[in-house]
């Protein structure tokens, strides 16, 4: 079942809802069926912005393959 976003023409309420085939959604605020389907921004699939970067084997801090103290920073 896809999730769609709608705006009610009667009361202006914006909402998202699961829509089953053959059903007509209604506004949860005023129960109107006079709705406009809104364009949705698709979500990104994959790593989140908060995910740790993948470093090559090494010291775990800078990623130098020879381990701690092998680079100029550590």
C-alpha positions as CSV (number, residue, x, y, z in Angstrom):
1,X,0.0,0.0,0.0
2,X,1.5,3.3,-1.0
3,X,1.6,6.3,1.3
4,X,0.3,9.6,-0.3
5,X,0.2,13.1,0.9
6,X,-2.9,15.2,0.4
7,X,-4.3,18.7,1.1
8,X,-8.0,19.1,1.8
9,X,-9.6,21.8,-0.4
10,X,-12.4,22.4,2.2
11,X,-10.4,22.9,5.4
12,X,-6.7,23.2,4.2
13,X,-5.5,20.3,6.4
14,X,-2.4,18.5,5.0
15,X,-1.9,14.8,5.8
16,X,-0.5,11.6,4.6
17,X,-2.3,8.3,4.5
18,X,-2.0,4.7,3.2
19,X,-4.2,4.2,0.2
20,X,-5.6,0.8,-0.7
21,X,-6.6,0.0,-4.3
22,X,-10.2,1.0,-5.0
23,X,-10.6,3.3,-2.0
24,X,-11.0,7.1,-1.9
25,X,-9.2,8.8,1.0
26,X,-10.9,11.4,3.2
27,X,-9.6,14.2,5.3
28,X,-9.2,13.1,8.9
29,X,-10.0,16.6,10.1
30,X,-13.3,17.3,8.2
31,X,-14.0,14.0,6.4
32,X,-14.1,15.7,3.0
33,X,-13.3,13.8,-0.1
34,X,-12.3,16.9,-2.0
35,X,-8.5,16.5,-1.9
36,X,-5.5,17.5,-3.9
37,X,-2.6,14.9,-4.0
38,X,0.7,16.6,-3.1
39,X,4.1,15.9,-4.6
40,X,6.2,14.1,-2.1
41,X,10.0,14.3,-1.7
42,X,11.4,10.8,-1.9
43,X,13.4,9.5,1.0
44,X,17.0,8.5,0.4
45,X,17.9,4.9,0.7
46,X,21.3,4.0,2.1
47,X,23.6,5.4,4.8
48,X,22.3,8.2,7.0
49,X,24.1,11.5,7.5
50,X,25.0,10.4,11.0
51,X,26.6,7.2,10.0
52,X,30.3,6.8,10.7
53,X,32.6,7.1,7.7
54,X,34.2,3.8,6.6
55,X,37.9,3.9,7.1
56,X,40.4,1.4,5.8
57,X,42.1,-0.9,8.3
58,X,44.7,0.8,10.4
59,X,44.7,2.9,13.6
60,X,41.0,3.7,13.4
61,X,41.5,7.4,13.8
62,X,42.9,8.6,10.5
63,X,42.8,5.4,8.6
64,X,46.5,5.1,7.9
65,X,47.1,1.4,7.0
66,X,50.3,1.2,9.1
67,X,48.5,1.9,12.4
68,X,48.8,4.5,15.2
69,X,51.7,6.9,14.9
70,X,52.4,6.1,11.2
71,X,50.9,9.3,9.9
72,X,51.9,12.9,10.7
73,X,48.8,13.7,12.7
74,X,48.8,10.9,15.3
